[in-house]
Amino acid sequence: MQKYLRGSKGITCATDPVGETLTVRRYESGVVYYSTYVLAAARGDFSQRLAHIKEPATVGVAPGTGAFLSFQGYTVYGQHLYCLAGNLQSDPRETNSYITCVDLHSGRVIQKRITRAGLSLPNREPEGMGVYRTASGQPRLFFGLASHPAGSRNRYASLYYKNVLLR
């Protein structure tokens, strides 16, 4: 029985406030895995996983080109894992930010889409994700984009959301 998560580099977590789960992303023997737990039970006792999947290799690859994308964040909503990947894009007419939806139970990629949000931002780079539920109960998939004007030391954060989740 594994009570605590030990011996891992690069461990992060995301909560699903609607499903009340905690998903942990961590390296296990050099491979990235996601493990999901009931949030209330995951207070030091990580022995009861709801799901455990390997990160699909396609999360970090641009479709059609095979170009490498930097992993930039993830979140969870129900049985769906959403991953954000992309790189700094200095040409505002192009984009290379992708959202991938993965089934947490099978590890199968359900859908991968390019996002053109924030194309007018100078030096646009994806940064992080989260799920929010409105007062009316509608889920929204938020993701952040960092930007900075050429020649400026200032960095800006912009938030965008999708109110139709990938599935």
Sequence and secondary structure as in RCSB ss.txt:
>XXXX:A:sequence
MQKYLRGSKGITCATDPVGETLTVRRYESGVVYYSTYVLAAARGDFSQRLAHIKEPATVGVAPGTGAFLSFQGYT
VYGQHLYCLAGNLQSDPRETNSYITCVDLHSGRVIQKRITRAGLSLPNREPEGMGVYRTASGQPRLFFGLASHPA
GSRNRYASLYYKNVLLR
>XXXX:A:secstr
   S  S SS EEEEETTTTEEEEEEEETTEEEEEEEEGGG SS    EEEEEE  GGGGB TTT  B EEEEEE
EETTEEEEEEE  B  TT   EEEEEEETTT  EEEEEEE TTTTSTTBEEEEEEEEE TTS EEEEEEEEE  T
T    EEEEEEESS   
